[in-house]
Structure formats: structure tokens, C-alpha cells
Amino acid sequence: MDSWFFGKRIGIIVFIGWWLMFGTIHALVVAHFFQVAYSIAFVEAAITATLYALLSLGLWFWVRLSNIETSKITTLITNHLGAAIVSIGGILSLVNFLLSRIFSGNQQYVEFINTSIPFRVIVGLLVYLLIVLVFYLITYIQNYREQVLREAELQSLIKDAELNWLKLQLNPHFLFNSLNSISSLTTTDPQKAQEMVIRLSELLRYSLKQSPNSRVTLDNELDNCIKYLEIEKIRFGTRLKYSIDADPECLSLQVPSMIIQPLFENAIKHSVAISPEESVVKAEAIKKTSGVEIRISNTLHAQSSMPGSTGVGLANIRRRLSLIYGTSKLLKIDKSNNTFTAILTLPEETL
């Protein structure tokens, strides 16, 4: 636990400034209202302020070590009341002793010291109360800030864990199908099986390299999608045709890793994967003022039953968008003219 006084320069400056101000006010009050010479008043103020400053250091560590949230209020009040009586009594006794020795030749001032004890006791108790209240307030603020930071770190860990879970959830289905295809090709077409293994390893290497919240250029993300599509093309042959068209000026934009490939996976799952007919998957990346719009469309066949917003893949993408950008409305669906289109709008992020 950091010390407010010794851990931060600003704390030391505030501490010294506070007690200089206290000593100055003390001297002016004694000199003006009790007709004490300014030279004597400032000596008295210096001694008194120094002793109270030392007391405040002890109180600071006491307050920092105590836990106001678990301690009973009555116990705290009793402890501080006892400490106030002892400490104020000790300070005033020491002040009176020192001043009586320093100004022993000034009998009038010595008498003033003795007669003003009740006033000094009241002031001392008020100063003690003010010190304790300020220190508890500072401690509360520091504890609150630490709690906010801890909660923010915890939320970040939870967010990263959920992003990772969502990212991993998109891969097993594709991996399962790819391995099945490789298994079949090993007997019918070993050359294609080898090619598929190489492409699959490249795709998985790219996936494993990216952290859940990492960003890559759109160019890299589309290149990874091409690897995925080439794997599926080996699997489905001439039944799958695809095209990707991207505005050159948007290729350097930063996008979340593995955010586009699931859209291709969704398009293939609900078109060529369930129909013996030829299916066309098209992708466009269009530069917009605020970012990039990515449109991925696929042919709708009579057998197709596109789930729209209820699909697991699309739902996971929406959840990822919500975690990354704070909104899930960046993904929209359009189904018309025997074509299903997923429209992904991503804010502009550059290196």
C-alpha cells in the first residue's frame, strides 16, 4: 500500500504547505487576539505546528492500516477519542514546557500559556478531528480508485476470455469437416489431400497467432479468407465459385482478426454445403467515410434455410462486435433475389 506522504512528491508538498499555513494562522491569531509579540507568536506556532505534523504522520499510518469497512464505528470513535486525549495532552504539555523554558524571562507570556490551556485543548481536539477526517477521506478515495482499477482489470480478463471462447467456437465445425474431407481424399486423390493439409495448417497457424482482441490489416484478413476458401474449393470442387473485390485504399485498415472468415463459413454452410448445384460466394470491401463496409453474399437454393440472426456463427460474430466496439449493430443481414448478404461495417482503424 503506497504512502501518500512518502510515495508521491505532491503529497509531501501538500503536507508541508498545510502545516506552514496552520502555523502562520496560529501565529497571527495569537499575536492579534491575545496581544502576543509576533516574534514569540511565530516561535510558539513553529513548535506547535511541528508537533501536530508529527502527530499527523502517526495518525496517517494508523488510518491506512485500519479497515473502516470492517471496523465498528463505536470502536473507531472510542479509539480515536482516547488517542486524541492522550496525544493532545502530551503535545500541550510539551509545548508549555518548551515555551516556559524558552521565554522564562517573560512572566506575562508564561501566565498566558497557563491560562490559555482550555482554548488550546479545544483547538487541539478540532485539529485532531480534522486530520482524521481528511485522512479517512483520502483513504476512501484511494481504496475506491484501486477497486475501480481491479474491477476494470477483471472485466478486461473476462472480456478477453469470452472473445477467445467465441473465436474458438467458430473453428471446430470447419476443422471437423476439413479433416473428414482430407480423410476421404487420402484414398481418392492423395495429391489434393496433401494440398488441403498444407492450406489447413497455414490457416490454423494464422488463427493461433492472433489474440482474441488483436487487429490485422484487412489485406491480411482477406488473404486468410482466401486460404479458407481454397480449402473449401478442394472439398466441394466446381460446385463452389468465389470472388473477392476490395478497394485498394481500404486494404491497410485495421480489423479484428478472424472476424470475416466466419461469414464465409456461414455462406458456404448454407449454400454449397447443402446443395448439389453450383453456388457463388462473393465478397466486396468498400471504403466508406467512417471505415469499411464488407459485403459477403451467397446463392440461396431451394434447400437453403438461412437462420439470419439466430445462426450460431452470426450470433457469435455479433457478440464479438459488441465486446470489441460496444455495439452488435455493425452486422446486418439482407435476403433478396435468391441471394443472402451479410453486411459488416467496421470503424476505421489505421496503424
N, C-alpha and C positions, 0 to 999 in steps of 0.2 A: 504494500500500500504506500503510495507516494506521499511524502511530506509536503504539505502546501508551503511551509516556510522554507525548507531547505532544498526541495526538489525543483522549485521554479524561481527564477530571478524576480519576476513580477510580484510573487508572494513576499519576498524579502523586502522589496521596495515599499509595498503597501503596508507591511508590518512596521517598518521603521517610520514611514510617513505618518501612520496612525498615532504612534506614541509620541512623535515630535509635536503633532497637533494637540494631543492630550496634554503634554507638558506645557505647551505655550498657553493654552486656555487656562490650565490650572494656575500658572504664574500670574496671568492677567487678572483672574478672579480674586486671588489672594491679595494682590497689590492694590486693586481698585476698590474692592468692597471691604477689606479689612485693614486698609492703610498700612500695609507692609512695604518696606522698601523693595524696589524692583530687583536689586541685586540679591537680596535674601529670598524673595519670592521665586526667582528662577533657580536658585540652588535647591530650594525645597521641591520645586516642580521636577527638577532633574532627578533627584533621589527617588521621589515618589513614582515618577513615570518608569524609571529603570526597574524598580521592584515589581510594579504591576506588569511590566513587559515580561519579566522572568516568570511571574505567576502565570501569565497567559500562555507561555510556552508549555508549561506543565499541564495546563488545562487543555491545550490543543491535543497533546498526545493522549490524555485521558479520554477526551471526547472521541478521538479517532479509534481508540481501542475498544470503547464501549459500543454496544449494539442497541440503539434506541428502539429498534423494531421488536426486539425480543425482551428488552428490559421493562419492568413495570414502572409506570410513571411515578408512583409513590416512592419507589426505591430510588429513582434518579433524583427526585426532589429532596428526599431525606439526605442522600449522599452529598449533594451539592450544597445543601444548607449547612451541613456540618463542615464541609470543606471551606465554605465561604467564611464561617465564623472563625475557624482556626487560621486560615490564610490572611484574612483582613486584620484579625487581631495581631498576628505576627508581623505583618507589614507595618501597621501603625506603631507598634511597639518599637520596631527597628528604626522607623522614620523619626519618632520622638527622641529616641536615644541619640541618633546621629546628629540631628539638628540641635539638640540641647548641648552636645559637646562642641559642635562647630561654632554655635553662636552663644556660648555660655556667658559672654560678657554683655549680651543684650537681654536684660531681665524681662523687659516688656514683651519681647518676642517669645521668650521661653514660656511666659504666662499664657500668651496667645495659643501656643502649641497645646498646652494642657487644657485650656477652656474650650478649644475647638474640636476636641475629640469626638463628641456626638455627631457633629456635622461631618467629620471625616469618615466616621463609621457608615453613615447613610450614603455618602458619595462612594465609598469603597464597595458597599453591597450592590449599588446600582451599576458600578463599573464591572463587578464580577458577573452580575446578571447579563449585562450587555455582551461581555466577552463570550459567555457560554452560549447565549442565543445565536450570536453571529457564527460561532464555530459549529454549532449543530446545523445551522442553515447551510454553511459551506459543505459540511459532510454530507448532508442530504442531497445537495446538488451534485456533488462528485459521485455519490453512490448511484444516483439516478442516471447520470451520464454513462457510468460503467455498465449499468443494467441495460440501457438502450443499445450500447455497443455490443454487449453479449447477445442480446436478442437479435440484433442485425446480423451478427456472425452466424447465429443459429439458423435464422431464416435463409441466409445465403447457402449454408450447408444443405438445408432441406431442399431449397430450390435446385441446387446442383444435383442432388441425389435424384430428385424427381425428373429433371431433364435427362439424366443418364438413364434412368429407368425407361422413360418414354423413347429415348433414342434406341436402346437395346431391344425394346419391344417390337420395333419395326423390322428388325433384321431376321429373326429366326424363321419366319414363314418363307421368306425368299431363300434363305440358306438351305432350308429343308428341301424346297423344290429344286434348287440348283444341284444339290447332292444326288437327288433322285435322278435328275437328268444325266449327270455325269456317270452314275451307275449304269444307266441304260446305254449310254454312248460307248462305254468301255468295250461292249461286245459288238455293237453295230457300227461304230465309227470311232476307233481309238484316237485318230488324229484330232477330231473335234473335241473329244473328251479331254485330251491334253490341253488344247487351246482354251477350253472352258475353265479348267483348273487354274491355268495361269491368270486368266482375266479375273476369276473369282478371288484369287489370292491378292491381286492388286487392289481390288475393290475393298476387301476386308482390311488390308493394310491401311488404306486411306481412312476407313471408318474408325479403326482403332487408334490412329494417330490424333484424331480430333477429340478434344474435351467437349463435354456437354454444352458448354456455353461459348465455344470458340467461334471465331469468324474466319472465313476464307473468301477469296475473290470469287465473283460469280463465274469467271472463266474456269477456275479450278473445280468449282462445284458442278458446272456443266460437263467438264471433262470426265469427272467421276460418274456422272449420269450416263455418259456415252459408254463407259465401261460396263455399266449395269445393263444398258440396252443391248450391247453386243452379246452379253451372256444370254439374255433372253432371246436374242435372234438365233443363237445357236440352238436354243431349246425349241423354239417354235418355227424356225425356218422361214419360208416365204410367206407364211401367214402374218408375220409382223413386218410392218414397214414404219419407219420413223424419220422425222426430220427435226432439226433444231436450228432456229434462226434467232440470232441475238444482235442487237445494236452494238457496234464496237465500243461506243462511249460508255456503255454500262458494264462492260466486262471487268473493269477494275474495281467496281463497287464491292463492298464487304457484305456478305450474307451469312446467316447462321449455317454452320456445317451440317450436312445431311438433312437439309430442310426440303430440298427439291426432289431428291431421289424417291422418297416415299410417294410423291404424287405420280411419278412414272409407274411405280409399282402398283398403285391403285388403279391407274389407267389400264395397265396390262391385265391385272386380275379380273377386271370387269369387262374385258373386250376379247382379246385374242385367247386368253386362257379358258374361256367358256364357249368359244365359237370356232367351228372349223373354217369359217370364212376369213377372208383377208381383213386385217384390222390396221388402221393407220393411227399412229400416235404422233401428234405434232406439238412442238414447243416453241414459244416465242418469248423473247426477253426484250421488252420495250422500255426505253429510257423515258422516265417521267420527271417533272419538275422536282418532286419531293422524293424521288427514289427510282425504283424499277418495278415494272409490272411483268410478272411471269405467267403466261397462259399455257396450260397443258391440256390438250384435248384428245379425245379418243373416239373411235367409231362406236355407236350404240347398235347392238344387234338385237334381234327379237328375243334372244335368250338373256340379254343383259338385264340385270336388276340392280341398277346403281343405288347404293344406300344413301347417297347425299351426305347430310350432316351426321347421320347415325353410324357411318362406317368407322371401324376402329382406327384405321390408318389416318383418315381425315380428322377424326376426333383427337388423336394424339398430336397431329400437327397443330391443330387449333390450341391445344393445351400448351404446347411448346411456345407458340407465338405469344400466348397470354403470359407465360412466365418470363419470356425474353423482352417483349415490348409492352406488356401491360394490357394488351387487348387481343382478342381472338378474331376480331372482325377483318383482319388482313387477308383472310382466306374466304373467297366467295365461290359459289357453285352456279353454273349455268348449264341447263339442259334444254337444247332446242335443235331442230333439224337433224335428228338422229346423231347428234354429237353431244358428248358430255365434256364440259370445260371447267377445269379448276383454275381460278384466277387468284394468284398470290401477289400481293402488293407489299413490298418491303421498303422501309425508310432508307434514305441514302446514308451510307456509312463508307467513308474512304479512309485510307491509311494516313 
